[in-house]
Amino acid sequence: MAKKIILALLILILIIFCGILFLGNDSVDIYIDGENITVETHTFSSIDAQGLNEAICDYTLNVMNDTDSDVATYKNGVGDLCKRYGLEDAEINLDSSIGHDQIPVLIHVDGTSMLPTLQDGQTALVNKTHNVHVGDIVVAESDEYGGIIKRIDEINENGIHLVSDNKAISYEYINGELYEIKGISTWVDVSDINGVVIQY
């Protein structure tokens, strides 16, 4: 009889110990392929996991279009969402079609300024990062031109000079005046870079 009580107590202690281990390991697994986002929340807490997952998906879509965001700010934002839903110390695991702790974004090329490299209407895969180098093709937000996709030809501290690959020059009459039409050449700040094109 005493052996059965001791065995029952050991099993109870083991169950409690395992429960403590699992309860202390809340996690959120996020997978991004450039267009689609999958979120799974693992917790024994009684929270609205579906609501949290949907909030993270909405937040992720906003981050994909925000030039100021990177992986660190993204994970901090997801952590803040978790806290709002009652997960204080959730482990955030970000995986993607381009690797661990990377944010891929699919974009559609609009225009011919990057010919012959990029065609009008084609899709390109962008790695959301501010880590850029001369020669990279980047997506950026320009005060002068709005959203653009251009090649970096010079970096001066935080200043990034962007140019079009298409060097063709044409002329067009607009309201009786002759205008020279050529590719964009402009400076942006590194914080205006939304990411680097890695596949097209």
Buried (B, 14 or more C-beta within 10 A) or exposed (E): EEEEEEEEEEEEEEEEEEEEEEEEEBBBBBBBBBEEBEBEBBBEEEBEBEEBBEBBBEBBEEBBBBBEBBBEEBBEBBBEBBEEBBBEEBEBBBBBBBEEEBBBBBBEBEBBBBBEBBEEEEEBBBBBBBEBEEEBBBBBBBEEBEEBBBBBEEBEEEEBBBBBBBEEEEEEEEEEEEEEEBBBEBBBBBEBBBBBBBEB
